[in-house]
Amino acid sequence: MAFVPFLLSLIPAYFLGEAAADKVAVELTPVTSRAVDLQSDDRSIYATSHELSEQAHCTFRSVTGAAIQLDHSVSHLSTEQDGRTWYRVAALPDNVDTGTYLFRCRAGGSAVDPTSFAVSAAPRWGQFALLLLATFGVPVAAAVLGLLIVVAIVVLRRRAEREERSLSALQLE
């Protein structure tokens, strides 16, 4: 009986773990034109092919004309979304302001269609940490509850045995 709360807690723990894993997944927004709206949590540029990710040199220009230098990816990160593999081209600096930017990429000396790229949002680490904590916290709390049930049952049995002994001792006298 003490294991029942723990076993039942594994069900919500599984779903909490799945939700936590979803928070660290890379979410891509495909680029549809040369004007790209960057949000404060946009962090990387991805390309539709591995070759393009290695050859592309991309820039963002603000409305004022200031160029944003991208940190070209030295690691060969890739992710899948909607059955398509995307390869990381570059990371955006942390100080990129929210707004609309002009996006241009060149590979092999010629311009590349912007629809070959996507912008990723940063993983939600705070939400991930909370969900992961809950994933492990729920079974631990259920195990403690089960332990408390066992302790309560043992205490109640011992009291009942003591009362029974004292009652039988009174009857013998």
ABEGO torsion letter per residue (X at the ends): XAAAAAAAAAAAAAAAAAAAAAAABBBBBBBABABBBBBAABABBBBABAAAAAABBBBBBBAAGBBBBBBBBABBBBBBBGGBBBBBABBBBAABBBEBBBBBBBBGGBBBBAAABBBBBBBBAAAAAAAAAAAAAAAAAAAAAAAAAAAAAAAAAAAAAAAAAAAAAAAAX
